[in-house]
Amino acid sequence: MAVGLVYNHIYLNHDTGTHVENPDRLLAIMEYLETHGLKDRLVHIEPKRVGMRELESFHKRSYISRVEEVGFSGGGWLDQDTVISLDSYEAALYAVGGVIEGVDKVLSRELDSAFVLCRPPGHHALPEASMGFCVFNNVALGALHALNKHKLKRVAVVDFDVHHGNGIQHVCLNDPRLIYLSLHQIHHFPFTGDSRENGPFQNILNIPLPAGCGDSHYQKAFDEVIGPYLRKFAPELILVCAGYDAHFADDMGEMCLSQQGFAGITRAIKHAAEEVCGGKLVFSLEGGYHYLGLAEGVGATLAVLLNEALPPPNTKAPEGAVGNPDIDLMINDLRHINGIR
């Protein structure tokens, strides 16, 4: 399998100091991939700098100018959660460009799939504002590129970050060519993503999970709701907001996913992609702030894409860490509401 890794050291230049979203996240992932021999099995892809025209397909010019001005003045806070430095504007342009390059390589069949190892993350970013560590909405812009440049008719975005991707949902509200499927922790930042938020085109599927959900809960949601929904919509490309903050050791959420859980998620998405769009998949890094858990999760995703065995786990869930919430009623309701048999 030809699996691409879109990466460049420019992503480390987004210097956030002691902020939880910092360059050490990518360094931990790269070290893990090298240690376990995964890096050498991947096709290295250089990201490109996104152009203003494509950036404006989602973001307002006034907001883009503000990011540029704050960065070039030496950096500062775009909002209460999102800080940038002198070089963050360029890094953010290459983060968007990395997703677009991954989309181009996969749709041209130069790659079977791609993982974009970029930062700053993007799924909270709105047309006119940053939010939740996100500057530009990398995946939303990648999806719009696939629709507008490659003339695809249907593109799906799957999001398994512990936080709901309100910025991705925003673009889907006005575009029936897109669907958004999100699993996230209920009553958690940014406090959107209720299961009733399905959009005017019925193209949004939110699965807000209770705290304590682990591998079996996520697998059930993918097997019984997300997989069938993807087969029903039949996208020509699937993009994935790959957040690893649902790991049991990550204190940004209260979920209990393990290495095996992230592998199971990836297998489910990969299987659906093989059925509906010839396996065309582009993953883009979002959250994940416990370095070992993050690296292990990304490694599990890449191992599955490569059809390789998982590396030995470095983290072990403590006794009693996995909760046992009952999600059967919610799953059945979502299947009924969305016409899934």
N, C-alpha and C positions, 0 to 999 in steps of 0.2 A: 504494500500500500504506500503510495506517495503522499506523505503527510508533511505539510509545510509548517515551519516555525517562523513567524514574522516577528523580527526583533532587531533593535538597534540600541546602542548605548545612549542615544539621545534621550531615551525614556528615563534614564537615570538623572538627567539634567533638570528634571522637574523637582527642584530641591525644596522640600517641605519641612526641613529641620527635624524636630522631635515629634511631628505630627504622626498619627498612627498609619496614615497612608504615605509611605516614604520609599525611597529607592531600595532599601534593604529587602523589601518584598520580592523584587525581581532578582536581586542577587541571590537570595535563598533558593528561588526556583531554579535559576541557572546552575547553581552548585549541585542541587539535587539531580538535575538532568544529566550533568556530567558524571557525577559519582555513580549513577546507576546505568550509565551507558545509553541513555535514551537520546541525548543530544546528537550523537553521531548517526542515528537512524532517521533523523529528520532532515528535510530539505530546507536549508536556510534561505529565507526570503527577506530582502531589504524593503522596509516601508518607504513610501513616497510621501512627499509633502502635499496635503490636500490644497486645491485651489479655492480661491474666494467664491467662485460661482457655485461650486458644490457645497461649500460650507453654508452658503446662504439658502440652500434648498431647505434647511431646517432652522438655522439660527438667524436672528435679526442682526442687521449690520451694526446697529448701535451697541448691541451686546458684544459682538466680535471686537469692535473698536475699544470697548472698555477693557476687555481682557488684555488686548495688546498694550494699551496705555498703562495699566497697572503693572504688567510685567516689565515693560521697558523702563518704567520709572524706578525699578528696583524690586518690585514685588509687593505683596500685601494680601489682605483678606478680601476675597470676592463676596463672601457671605460669612456667616458665623462658623461654618464648618470647613470652608474651602479656601486654602491659602496657595498662592503662587509665588514664584521667584522670577528672576530676570529671564531665565531660559524656558520658563513654563509654556509660554505661548507657542514657541517652536515645537516643543515636545508634544503639546496638544494637537498641533496641526499634523504631526507625524503619527499620532495615535489614530486620528481619523483616517489618515492616508494608509496606515497599516491595515485597517479593516477593509478599506477599499481595494488595496492590493491583494489581500487574501480572497476577496470576492472575485476579482478579475482572474486570478490564477485558478480558482476552483471552477468558475464558469467556463474558462477556456480549456478545462480538463488537463492543464499542466499539473495539477494536484488533485488528489481525491478529496482531501480535506485540509484545513489549515487551522492553526491556533495562533492568535495574535497576542503576543506577550507584551502588552503596552500599558502605559499609564501616562497621564491621569485617566482614571476610569470615566464612564460616561452615562450610565443608564438613568441617572437622576436629572441630567442636564435638560433644561427647558429652552424653548426658542429664545427667550429674553433673559435667562438667568442661569447661574451656576447653582449647584445644590449637592449636598452630601458627598463632598470631595470631587465631584464631577465638573469638568470644564466644558467640553464639547461632547455631544452625544454620538460617540463613535459608532455604535451599532445601528442607531436610527439612520445616520447618514450612510452607512454601508448598505442598509436595506433600500433606501431611496436611490442610491447609485445603481443597485441591481435592477430596480424597476425602471428608472429613467434612462440610464445609459445602455443597459443590456435588454431593455424592453421585456422583462419578465412580467407575467400577469399576476403571479401570486408568490409572495415571500412570507415566510413564518419566522418569528423570533421567539425562542424559548429562553426563559430566564429562571435560573435556579439559585440566584443570590438570595441570602436570607432577608434582604430588603426588597420591597416592591419597586420595580423600575417605572416610576411615574412618568419619566421623560419619554420612554418608549411607548407607553400607553397613550401619551398625548398625541403622538404622530398618527397612531392607529385610529384615533377618534375621527379623523378627517380623510382617511384613505382606506377604502374597502379592499384594496389589493394586498393589504398587510393583515396578518393576524399576530396577536401577542398572547403568549401563554406563560403565566408566571406562577411559580410556587414560592411562597415567602412566609415569614412568620407573621401571624395575625397581631394586630394592635401594636405594630412596631414601625419605626421610622420608614418611610415618610408619612405613615398613617393613611395611605391610600391602598387600593387593591382589594376592596370588598368583592365578594363573589357576585354581587349584583351589578358591578361596574362592567358591563359587557359591550357598551358602545352602541351608537345608532345603527351600525352595520352588523351588529352581533358578531364582531370579529375579535373580541377580547375574552380570554378565559383566565380568570384569577382563581387561584387555589390557596386561600389563606390558611395555613396550617397552625395548629396550636403548638405552643412551646413544648419541647420534649420529644418531638418527632425524630425518629431515627431512620436507619436504612430501609426497614420494611415498610414504613409509612410512605416514604418517597417513592419506593418501587411500586407500591400499590397505586399511587397517584399517576405515575407514568404509564403503568400497564393498563389501567382501567379508564383513564381520562385523557391524558395528553397524547399517547400513541394513537388511540382511535380518533381523536380530534384532528390530528395531523393527517391521518389517512383520509378523513372526510374532506378536509380542505385541499389536500393534494398540492402543497407548495412546490415550486420549481427550485427552491433554495431554502435551506434552514440556517439561520444565524442563531448563535447561542451567546447569551450574556452569562458567562461562566464565573460565578461568584462562589468562593469557597469559605465564606464566613458562617455557613451552617455546620461547619466541623465542630465536633463536641468540645474541642479545646479552645475555640474562638469565643472570646468574651463579648464580641459585638452582637451576638445573638444567643438564643437559648435552645438551639437545636442540637441534635446528637448524631450527625452523619460521620461516618468513618471513611477510610480509604476505600473499602469495599462498596460503601454507599455511593461515592462519587463514580466509581467504576460502573456500578449498576445503572446510574443515571445516564452515563455516556453510552453504554450498550443500548439502552432503550431509545435514545435519540438517534444513534447510528442505525439501528434496525429500522426505525421509522423512515429515516432518510433513504436507506437502500430501497425501501418499498415504494416511496412516492417521488423521489427526485434523483435517482441514480447515485445516492450517497453523497450528494453535494452539501457539505457542511463547513461552516466557518465559526469557530469559537473565538470569543474575545474576552480577555480577563477583566473582571469587575472587582468584587471585594475578596476578602480573605486576609486576616491580619495576625493570625498565629503562624509564625514563619514555617514551622515544621508541618503543621496541618495544611497550610496553603501549598507548600511544595509537594507534599504527599498527594494532595488532591489533584493538582495539575499533572503530576506524574501518572496518576491513575487514569486520568482522561487521555493522555497521550499514549499510554501503553495500550489502552483499548482501541484507539484509532489505528495504532500500528499492528494490532493483533498480536501483541506481546504479552507475556505473563507480567503480573503486577510485581513491582519490587517488594521486598520484605517490608512490612509496616514499621515505621519508626515511632508511632504513637499508639497507645493502648488506652481505651476508654476505661476510666476507673469504675469500680463496682457501683452499680446504681445510677450510672450516668445516663443510661438510655431510659427515657420515659416510655409510657405505654398509653398515650391518649387514643381515644376511640375516634377514628375518622370515617367509619363506614357510612354513617348517615349523610355526612357532607359529600362524600364521593358519589353515593347513589343520587343525591339531589342534583349534583352537577351533571351527571350522566343524563338524568331525565330532562333537565332544563336545556341541555345542548343537543338533545336528540341522539345520544350515543347508545348504541345497542351492544 
